[in-house]
Amino acid sequence: MDKFISNIKSFAKDEEGLTVVEYVIGAALLVAAIGVIFTNLGTKLQNKLETAIS
């Protein structure tokens, strides 16, 4: 049981693992932001094309 607790404490103090998590969260936020931007851009472009065609 002491080995298990020691491993948990070691994992909690490991800053390299935290850095990886930060990069993953940052990448996910970037992908979400790009998705929102392109969705809005696509909608505006579609509206302009429909207006031009009409």
A tleap script that builds the chain and sets N, CA, C and O, in Angstrom:
source leaprc.protein.ff14SB
mol = sequence {
  NMET ASP LYS PHE ILE SER ASN ILE LYS SER
  PHE ALA LYS ASP GLU GLU GLY LEU THR VAL
  VAL GLU TYR VAL ILE GLY ALA ALA LEU LEU
  VAL ALA ALA ILE GLY VAL ILE PHE THR ASN
  LEU GLY THR LYS LEU GLN ASN LYS LEU GLU
  THR ALA ILE CSER
}
set mol.1.N position { 0.827 -1.194 0.000 }
set mol.1.CA position { 0.000 0.000 0.000 }
set mol.1.C position { 0.869 1.255 0.000 }
set mol.1.O position { 0.508 2.255 -0.621 }
set mol.2.N position { 2.007 1.215 0.687 }
set mol.2.CA position { 2.901 2.365 0.721 }
set mol.2.C position { 3.480 2.666 -0.662 }
set mol.2.O position { 3.679 3.824 -1.029 }
set mol.3.N position { 3.744 1.607 -1.416 }
set mol.3.CA position { 4.266 1.784 -2.777 }
set mol.3.C position { 3.234 2.487 -3.652 }
set mol.3.O position { 3.587 3.344 -4.462 }
set mol.4.N position { 1.966 2.131 -3.493 }
set mol.4.CA position { 0.883 2.742 -4.263 }
set mol.4.C position { 0.782 4.242 -3.944 }
set mol.4.O position { 0.675 5.065 -4.853 }
set mol.5.N position { 0.816 4.585 -2.673 }
set mol.5.CA position { 0.732 5.985 -2.260 }
set mol.5.C position { 1.959 6.756 -2.742 }
set mol.5.O position { 1.853 7.911 -3.156 }
set mol.6.N position { 3.106 6.119 -2.686 }
set mol.6.CA position { 4.335 6.740 -3.171 }
set mol.6.C position { 4.247 7.031 -4.665 }
set mol.6.O position { 4.679 8.092 -5.116 }
set mol.7.N position { 3.690 6.099 -5.433 }
set mol.7.CA position { 3.524 6.300 -6.873 }
set mol.7.C position { 2.559 7.437 -7.167 }
set mol.7.O position { 2.790 8.217 -8.091 }
set mol.8.N position { 1.490 7.545 -6.404 }
set mol.8.CA position { 0.522 8.627 -6.605 }
set mol.8.C position { 1.166 9.974 -6.300 }
set mol.8.O position { 0.963 10.933 -7.045 }
set mol.9.N position { 1.931 10.064 -5.227 }
set mol.9.CA position { 2.611 11.315 -4.885 }
set mol.9.C position { 3.630 11.686 -5.958 }
set mol.9.O position { 3.759 12.856 -6.318 }
set mol.10.N position { 4.346 10.696 -6.464 }
set mol.10.CA position { 5.324 10.940 -7.515 }
set mol.10.C position { 4.641 11.449 -8.779 }
set mol.10.O position { 5.141 12.369 -9.426 }
set mol.11.N position { 3.512 10.863 -9.130 }
set mol.11.CA position { 2.765 11.284 -10.321 }
set mol.11.C position { 2.245 12.709 -10.152 }
set mol.11.O position { 2.264 13.487 -11.106 }
set mol.12.N position { 1.783 13.060 -8.960 }
set mol.12.CA position { 1.248 14.398 -8.703 }
set mol.12.C position { 2.347 15.458 -8.785 }
set mol.12.O position { 2.078 16.591 -9.183 }
set mol.13.N position { 3.573 15.106 -8.416 }
set mol.13.CA position { 4.676 16.060 -8.444 }
set mol.13.C position { 5.337 16.157 -9.808 }
set mol.13.O position { 6.140 17.063 -10.033 }
set mol.14.N position { 5.025 15.256 -10.719 }
set mol.14.CA position { 5.652 15.219 -12.035 }
set mol.14.C position { 5.135 16.387 -12.876 }
set mol.14.O position { 3.978 16.389 -13.297 }
set mol.15.N position { 5.990 17.373 -13.116 }
set mol.15.CA position { 5.577 18.549 -13.869 }
set mol.15.C position { 5.575 18.295 -15.373 }
set mol.15.O position { 4.885 19.004 -16.104 }
set mol.16.N position { 6.312 17.324 -15.848 }
set mol.16.CA position { 6.338 17.030 -17.276 }
set mol.16.C position { 4.980 16.543 -17.748 }
set mol.16.O position { 4.530 16.918 -18.831 }
set mol.17.N position { 4.325 15.719 -16.956 }
set mol.17.CA position { 2.987 15.251 -17.299 }
set mol.17.C position { 1.995 16.393 -17.370 }
set mol.17.O position { 1.103 16.400 -18.219 }
set mol.18.N position { 2.151 17.358 -16.479 }
set mol.18.CA position { 1.280 18.518 -16.471 }
set mol.18.C position { 1.476 19.334 -17.746 }
set mol.18.O position { 0.508 19.852 -18.304 }
set mol.19.N position { 2.695 19.450 -18.202 }
set mol.19.CA position { 2.967 20.181 -19.426 }
set mol.19.C position { 2.265 19.537 -20.612 }
set mol.19.O position { 1.713 20.238 -21.459 }
set mol.20.N position { 2.281 18.236 -20.681 }
set mol.20.CA position { 1.613 17.531 -21.772 }
set mol.20.C position { 0.114 17.812 -21.731 }
set mol.20.O position { -0.504 18.048 -22.769 }
set mol.21.N position { -0.463 17.786 -20.550 }
set mol.21.CA position { -1.897 18.069 -20.412 }
set mol.21.C position { -2.195 19.492 -20.859 }
set mol.21.O position { -3.205 19.733 -21.521 }
set mol.22.N position { -1.340 20.427 -20.510 }
set mol.22.CA position { -1.538 21.822 -20.924 }
set mol.22.C position { -1.501 21.952 -22.437 }
set mol.22.O position { -2.313 22.676 -23.012 }
set mol.23.N position { -0.574 21.264 -23.092 }
set mol.23.CA position { -0.510 21.317 -24.551 }
set mol.23.C position { -1.761 20.699 -25.185 }
set mol.23.O position { -2.270 21.214 -26.181 }
set mol.24.N position { -2.248 19.620 -24.623 }
set mol.24.CA position { -3.445 18.972 -25.165 }
set mol.24.C position { -4.650 19.902 -25.031 }
set mol.24.O position { -5.438 20.036 -25.966 }
set mol.25.N position { -4.792 20.540 -23.877 }
set mol.25.CA position { -5.908 21.464 -23.682 }
set mol.25.C position { -5.774 22.659 -24.624 }
set mol.25.O position { -6.763 23.096 -25.212 }
set mol.26.N position { -4.575 23.182 -24.770 }
set mol.26.CA position { -4.349 24.300 -25.693 }
set mol.26.C position { -4.676 23.932 -27.124 }
set mol.26.O position { -5.295 24.716 -27.844 }
set mol.27.N position { -4.268 22.745 -27.545 }
set mol.27.CA position { -4.564 22.295 -28.902 }
set mol.27.C position { -6.068 22.120 -29.104 }
set mol.27.O position { -6.594 22.466 -30.162 }
set mol.28.N position { -6.755 21.593 -28.109 }
set mol.28.CA position { -8.207 21.412 -28.222 }
set mol.28.C position { -8.915 22.760 -28.330 }
set mol.28.O position { -9.856 22.905 -29.110 }
set mol.29.N position { -8.472 23.738 -27.557 }
set mol.29.CA position { -9.073 25.070 -27.650 }
set mol.29.C position { -8.808 25.706 -29.010 }
set mol.29.O position { -9.678 26.376 -29.566 }
set mol.30.N position { -7.621 25.499 -29.538 }
set mol.30.CA position { -7.283 26.030 -30.853 }
set mol.30.C position { -8.159 25.414 -31.939 }
set mol.30.O position { -8.659 26.122 -32.813 }
set mol.31.N position { -8.342 24.114 -31.884 }
set mol.31.CA position { -9.189 23.429 -32.870 }
set mol.31.C position { -10.634 23.923 -32.763 }
set mol.31.O position { -11.293 24.135 -33.780 }
set mol.32.N position { -11.122 24.104 -31.547 }
set mol.32.CA position { -12.487 24.597 -31.366 }
set mol.32.C position { -12.640 26.006 -31.925 }
set mol.32.O position { -13.635 26.309 -32.584 }
set mol.33.N position { -11.663 26.865 -31.669 }
set mol.33.CA position { -11.723 28.241 -32.165 }
set mol.33.C position { -11.690 28.276 -33.686 }
set mol.33.O position { -12.442 29.027 -34.308 }
set mol.34.N position { -10.829 27.475 -34.283 }
set mol.34.CA position { -10.754 27.426 -35.750 }
set mol.34.C position { -12.074 26.910 -36.328 }
set mol.34.O position { -12.535 27.406 -37.356 }
set mol.35.N position { -12.673 25.934 -35.684 }
set mol.35.CA position { -13.959 25.414 -36.133 }
set mol.35.C position { -15.039 26.475 -36.107 }
set mol.35.O position { -15.829 26.580 -37.046 }
set mol.36.N position { -15.085 27.263 -35.045 }
set mol.36.CA position { -16.086 28.339 -34.945 }
set mol.36.C position { -15.846 29.391 -36.023 }
set mol.36.O position { -16.789 29.857 -36.662 }
set mol.37.N position { -14.587 29.762 -36.223 }
set mol.37.CA position { -14.263 30.781 -37.228 }
set mol.37.C position { -14.684 30.324 -38.619 }
set mol.37.O position { -15.329 31.078 -39.347 }
set mol.38.N position { -14.330 29.109 -38.993 }
set mol.38.CA position { -14.655 28.639 -40.330 }
set mol.38.C position { -16.146 28.390 -40.508 }
set mol.38.O position { -16.664 28.541 -41.615 }
set mol.39.N position { -16.847 28.012 -39.445 }
set mol.39.CA position { -18.293 27.833 -39.534 }
set mol.39.C position { -18.965 29.177 -39.812 }
set mol.39.O position { -19.828 29.277 -40.684 }
set mol.40.N position { -18.564 30.208 -39.067 }
set mol.40.CA position { -19.133 31.540 -39.283 }
set mol.40.C position { -18.767 32.083 -40.651 }
set mol.40.O position { -19.604 32.688 -41.321 }
set mol.41.N position { -17.538 31.877 -41.071 }
set mol.41.CA position { -17.093 32.342 -42.374 }
set mol.41.C position { -17.865 31.642 -43.484 }
set mol.41.O position { -18.254 32.272 -44.467 }
set mol.42.N position { -18.086 30.346 -43.329 }
set mol.42.CA position { -18.841 29.592 -44.337 }
set mol.42.C position { -20.277 30.064 -44.445 }
set mol.42.O position { -20.826 30.146 -45.544 }
set mol.43.N position { -20.888 30.374 -43.315 }
set mol.43.CA position { -22.270 30.853 -43.319 }
set mol.43.C position { -22.362 32.212 -44.015 }
set mol.43.O position { -23.265 32.437 -44.821 }
set mol.44.N position { -21.432 33.115 -43.708 }
set mol.44.CA position { -21.436 34.439 -44.344 }
set mol.44.C position { -21.192 34.319 -45.843 }
set mol.44.O position { -21.843 35.002 -46.634 }
set mol.45.N position { -20.276 33.471 -46.231 }
set mol.45.CA position { -19.978 33.277 -47.645 }
set mol.45.C position { -21.179 32.699 -48.374 }
set mol.45.O position { -21.487 33.113 -49.492 }
set mol.46.N position { -21.855 31.751 -47.756 }
set mol.46.CA position { -23.035 31.153 -48.367 }
set mol.46.C position { -24.129 32.204 -48.556 }
set mol.46.O position { -24.774 32.240 -49.605 }
set mol.47.N position { -24.344 33.052 -47.564 }
set mol.47.CA position { -25.353 34.105 -47.676 }
set mol.47.C position { -25.022 35.080 -48.797 }
set mol.47.O position { -25.914 35.488 -49.542 }
set mol.48.N position { -23.757 35.459 -48.928 }
set mol.48.CA position { -23.350 36.376 -49.980 }
set mol.48.C position { -23.508 35.754 -51.365 }
set mol.48.O position { -23.925 36.423 -52.310 }
set mol.49.N position { -23.174 34.471 -51.479 }
set mol.49.CA position { -23.337 33.794 -52.775 }
set mol.49.C position { -24.807 33.670 -53.149 }
set mol.49.O position { -25.166 33.853 -54.312 }
set mol.50.N position { -25.658 33.362 -52.180 }
set mol.50.CA position { -27.083 33.268 -52.458 }
set mol.50.C position { -27.648 34.624 -52.875 }
set mol.50.O position { -28.511 34.697 -53.749 }
set mol.51.N position { -27.160 35.697 -52.249 }
set mol.51.CA position { -27.606 37.044 -52.617 }
set mol.51.C position { -27.139 37.379 -54.024 }
set mol.51.O position { -27.901 37.952 -54.804 }
set mol.52.N position { -25.916 37.037 -54.361 }
set mol.52.CA position { -25.373 37.338 -55.686 }
set mol.52.C position { -26.087 36.562 -56.778 }
set mol.52.O position { -26.294 37.078 -57.876 }
set mol.53.N position { -26.459 35.339 -56.486 }
set mol.53.CA position { -27.139 34.498 -57.476 }
set mol.53.C position { -28.579 34.962 -57.699 }
set mol.53.O position { -29.098 34.871 -58.812 }
set mol.54.N position { -29.225 35.459 -56.639 }
set mol.54.CA position { -30.640 35.865 -56.735 }
set mol.54.C position { -30.856 37.090 -57.559 }
set mol.54.O position { -31.993 37.534 -57.718 }
savepdb mol mol.pdb
quit
